[in-house]
């Protein structure tokens, strides 16, 4: 089992260990600083969520297999594909303090049409996309329950509506959307909300690994996107951070599709 390691980062402009943000204007309400655990936080959507949270006075805690050169908060290196390594890193995170919110962002995709799906790949995708989310949520849940407040945001995908070649990935992400609705029902009375954000094609390394710029695959995606472009991690982060906010307290059990209108064709 790989040992988990924690690193702290800062920049010249921001001190990211900040505990709270006070309004500059006299009489402005104090912003409650939340400790937010983000999986798959080293790049892409997860990294953008961390940056946005830090800029507004919150305390992101990142987990990923490799550490970035810099990060706006505490960072733990762990292989989330390993159940024991996941347990070890979560124990370390919880030991450092209550986790107020979770962004289950880590994911993996392997493409294959029906007839060519490797069952080991299917199991691996369920493990990374679903088991990790369950394990992370369960680790953070006692602290949220004790506080009477919490947020869980699961990052799923537009492909849950049906995309050729993505049986395994789409099924795993659809299972995560089912978790979202189930947990929302279970946790509603406790002050904890649970929602999902389903990205459409987004400019990330994972998307580009299977869909290169200018390729026929990209053209097929764009043909179904009314806004006629690929989304950005920052746009996804904006939606996720709203669902993490105090203002989103009456929203739970929902899947917010941030896909440039790509899901309209399946409506």
C-alpha positions as CSV (number, residue, x, y, z in Angstrom):
1,X,0.0,0.0,0.0
2,X,1.4,3.4,-1.0
3,X,1.8,5.8,1.9
4,X,-0.2,9.0,1.7
5,X,1.7,12.3,1.8
6,X,0.4,15.8,2.6
7,X,1.7,19.0,1.2
8,X,0.8,22.6,1.7
9,X,1.1,25.3,-0.9
10,X,0.8,29.1,-1.0
11,X,1.2,31.8,-3.6
12,X,2.5,35.4,-3.4
13,X,-1.0,36.8,-3.6
14,X,-2.9,34.5,-1.3
15,X,-2.5,32.7,2.0
16,X,-4.5,29.6,1.4
17,X,-4.6,28.4,5.1
18,X,-7.0,31.3,5.8
19,X,-9.7,30.4,8.2
20,X,-12.3,33.0,7.2
21,X,-12.9,36.0,5.1
22,X,-14.2,39.2,6.6
23,X,-16.2,41.7,4.5
24,X,-14.3,44.8,3.5
25,X,-17.4,47.0,3.8
26,X,-18.5,47.9,7.3
27,X,-21.3,45.8,8.5
28,X,-20.9,43.1,5.9
29,X,-21.6,39.6,7.2
30,X,-18.7,37.3,7.9
31,X,-18.2,34.5,5.4
32,X,-18.1,31.1,7.0
33,X,-15.0,29.3,5.8
34,X,-15.7,25.7,4.8
35,X,-13.2,22.8,4.6
36,X,-13.9,21.1,1.3
37,X,-12.4,17.7,0.3
38,X,-11.9,17.3,-3.5
39,X,-10.9,14.1,-5.2
40,X,-9.1,14.2,-8.5
41,X,-7.9,17.7,-7.5
42,X,-4.6,18.0,-9.2
43,X,-5.9,19.2,-12.5
44,X,-8.9,19.9,-14.7
45,X,-12.3,20.5,-13.0
46,X,-11.1,19.5,-9.5
47,X,-8.2,22.0,-9.6
48,X,-10.6,24.7,-10.8
49,X,-13.0,24.0,-8.0
50,X,-10.1,24.3,-5.5
51,X,-8.9,27.6,-6.9
52,X,-12.4,29.1,-6.9
53,X,-13.0,28.0,-3.3
54,X,-9.7,29.4,-2.1
55,X,-10.4,32.7,-3.7
56,X,-13.6,33.0,-1.7
57,X,-12.0,32.1,1.6
58,X,-12.7,28.4,1.9
59,X,-10.1,25.7,2.6
60,X,-9.8,23.1,-0.2
61,X,-8.2,19.8,0.6
62,X,-7.1,17.9,-2.5
63,X,-6.4,14.3,-3.1
64,X,-4.9,12.8,-6.3
65,X,-2.4,10.2,-7.4
66,X,0.2,12.8,-8.2
67,X,0.9,16.2,-6.6
68,X,0.8,19.3,-8.7
69,X,3.6,21.8,-8.5
70,X,1.4,24.1,-6.5
71,X,-2.1,23.9,-5.0
72,X,-4.3,26.4,-3.1
73,X,-4.5,24.4,0.1
74,X,-3.6,21.1,1.7
75,X,-2.9,18.3,-0.7
76,X,-2.6,14.5,-0.1
77,X,-1.1,12.1,-2.5
78,X,-2.9,8.8,-2.7
79,X,-3.9,6.1,-5.2
80,X,-7.7,6.2,-4.9
81,X,-7.9,3.0,-7.1
82,X,-6.5,1.2,-4.0
83,X,-9.2,0.8,-1.3
84,X,-6.6,0.6,1.5
85,X,-4.7,3.6,0.3
86,X,-8.0,5.5,0.1
87,X,-8.9,4.5,3.7
88,X,-5.5,5.7,4.9
89,X,-5.6,9.1,3.2
90,X,-9.2,9.7,4.4
91,X,-8.1,8.8,8.0
92,X,-5.4,11.5,7.7
93,X,-7.8,14.1,6.3
94,X,-10.4,13.6,8.9
95,X,-7.8,13.6,11.7
96,X,-6.9,17.2,10.6
97,X,-10.4,18.4,11.2
98,X,-14.1,18.2,10.1
99,X,-14.8,18.0,6.4
100,X,-17.7,20.3,5.7
101,X,-18.2,19.4,2.1
102,X,-17.1,16.8,-0.5
103,X,-16.6,17.0,-4.2
104,X,-16.4,13.5,-5.7
105,X,-14.7,14.4,-8.8
106,X,-12.2,11.6,-9.5
107,X,-13.0,9.4,-12.4
108,X,-11.7,7.2,-15.1
109,X,-13.0,6.3,-18.6
110,X,-12.4,3.4,-20.9
111,X,-14.1,3.2,-24.3
112,X,-15.6,0.1,-25.8
113,X,-18.8,-0.8,-27.6
114,X,-21.0,-3.7,-26.5
115,X,-19.4,-6.9,-27.6
116,X,-15.9,-5.6,-26.8
117,X,-16.3,-4.6,-23.2
118,X,-13.6,-6.0,-20.9
119,X,-15.3,-7.1,-17.7
120,X,-12.2,-6.1,-15.7
121,X,-12.5,-2.6,-17.2
122,X,-16.1,-2.5,-16.2
123,X,-15.3,-3.5,-12.6
124,X,-12.5,-1.0,-12.5
125,X,-14.7,1.9,-13.7
126,X,-17.3,1.1,-11.1
127,X,-14.6,1.0,-8.4
128,X,-13.1,4.4,-9.2
129,X,-16.3,6.2,-10.1
130,X,-18.6,4.7,-7.4
131,X,-16.7,3.0,-4.7
132,X,-14.4,5.9,-4.1
133,X,-17.4,8.3,-3.8
134,X,-19.1,6.1,-1.3
135,X,-15.9,5.6,0.7
136,X,-15.1,9.4,0.7
137,X,-18.7,10.4,1.6
138,X,-18.8,7.9,4.5
139,X,-15.6,9.2,5.9
140,X,-16.8,12.8,5.9
141,X,-20.3,12.0,7.0
142,X,-19.9,11.9,10.8
143,X,-18.4,15.4,10.9
144,X,-21.2,16.8,8.8
145,X,-23.9,15.1,10.9
146,X,-22.3,16.5,14.1
147,X,-22.2,20.0,12.6
148,X,-25.8,19.8,11.2
149,X,-24.5,21.1,7.9
150,X,-22.8,19.6,4.9
151,X,-22.6,19.5,1.1
152,X,-21.8,16.6,-1.2
153,X,-21.4,17.2,-5.0
154,X,-20.9,14.2,-7.2
155,X,-19.4,14.9,-10.7
156,X,-21.1,12.6,-13.2
157,X,-21.3,13.1,-17.0
158,X,-23.6,13.9,-19.9
159,X,-22.9,10.3,-21.2
160,X,-25.4,8.9,-18.7
161,X,-28.1,9.9,-21.2
162,X,-26.5,7.5,-23.8
163,X,-23.3,7.8,-25.8
164,X,-21.9,5.1,-28.0
165,X,-18.8,3.3,-26.8
166,X,-19.3,4.4,-23.2
167,X,-21.4,1.6,-21.6
168,X,-19.0,1.1,-18.7
169,X,-18.3,4.7,-18.0
170,X,-21.9,5.8,-18.5
171,X,-23.2,3.1,-16.3
172,X,-20.8,3.9,-13.5
173,X,-21.7,7.6,-13.6
174,X,-25.4,6.8,-13.8
175,X,-24.9,4.7,-10.6
176,X,-23.4,7.8,-9.0
177,X,-26.4,9.8,-10.0
178,X,-28.6,7.2,-8.3
179,X,-26.4,7.5,-5.2
180,X,-27.0,11.3,-5.3
181,X,-30.8,10.9,-5.2
182,X,-30.6,8.2,-2.5
183,X,-28.3,10.1,-0.3
184,X,-30.4,13.2,-0.7
185,X,-33.4,11.4,0.7
186,X,-31.4,9.8,3.5
187,X,-29.6,13.0,4.6
188,X,-32.2,15.7,3.9
189,X,-33.3,16.1,7.6
190,X,-29.7,16.4,8.8
191,X,-28.8,19.7,7.0
192,X,-26.7,17.9,4.4
193,X,-27.5,18.4,0.7
194,X,-26.4,16.0,-2.1
195,X,-26.4,17.0,-5.7
196,X,-24.6,16.0,-8.9
197,X,-23.1,18.1,-11.7
198,X,-23.0,16.4,-15.1
199,X,-20.5,18.0,-17.4
200,X,-20.7,17.9,-21.2
201,X,-17.5,17.9,-23.2
202,X,-14.9,19.8,-21.2
203,X,-11.4,20.9,-21.9
204,X,-9.6,18.5,-19.7
205,X,-6.8,16.0,-20.1
206,X,-9.2,13.1,-19.7
207,X,-11.5,14.4,-22.4
208,X,-8.6,15.1,-24.8
209,X,-7.1,11.6,-24.2
210,X,-10.0,10.2,-26.3
211,X,-11.0,13.3,-28.3
212,X,-8.2,15.2,-29.9
213,X,-8.7,18.8,-31.1
214,X,-9.9,18.9,-34.7
215,X,-10.8,15.2,-34.8
216,X,-13.9,13.6,-36.1
217,X,-14.8,12.6,-32.6
218,X,-14.7,16.3,-31.5
219,X,-16.8,17.2,-34.5
220,X,-19.4,14.7,-33.5
221,X,-19.6,16.1,-30.0
222,X,-19.8,19.7,-31.2
223,X,-22.6,18.8,-33.6
224,X,-24.8,18.0,-30.6
225,X,-23.8,21.0,-28.5
226,X,-26.0,24.1,-29.2
227,X,-23.4,26.6,-28.0
228,X,-21.0,25.0,-30.5
229,X,-17.9,24.8,-28.2
230,X,-16.2,22.7,-25.6
231,X,-16.8,23.8,-22.0
232,X,-14.0,24.9,-19.6
233,X,-13.1,23.6,-16.2
234,X,-13.8,27.0,-14.7
235,X,-17.4,26.9,-16.0
236,X,-17.9,23.5,-14.3
237,X,-16.3,24.8,-11.1
238,X,-18.8,27.7,-11.0
239,X,-21.7,25.3,-11.0
240,X,-20.1,23.0,-8.4
241,X,-19.2,25.8,-6.1
242,X,-22.8,27.2,-6.2
243,X,-24.1,23.8,-5.0
244,X,-21.5,23.9,-2.2
245,X,-22.7,27.3,-1.1
246,X,-25.1,28.4,1.7
247,X,-27.4,29.8,-1.0
248,X,-28.0,26.2,-2.4
249,X,-29.4,24.9,0.9
250,X,-32.9,24.2,-0.6
251,X,-31.5,22.2,-3.5
252,X,-30.9,18.5,-3.1
253,X,-31.1,15.3,-5.1
254,X,-30.7,17.1,-8.3
255,X,-28.4,16.6,-11.3
256,X,-27.3,19.9,-12.9
257,X,-26.3,19.4,-16.5
258,X,-23.6,21.8,-17.5
259,X,-23.2,20.8,-21.1
260,X,-23.8,23.7,-23.4
261,X,-27.2,22.3,-24.1
262,X,-25.9,18.9,-25.2
263,X,-28.4,17.1,-23.1
264,X,-31.3,18.7,-25.0
265,X,-31.2,16.0,-27.7
266,X,-31.9,13.3,-25.1
267,X,-34.8,15.2,-23.5
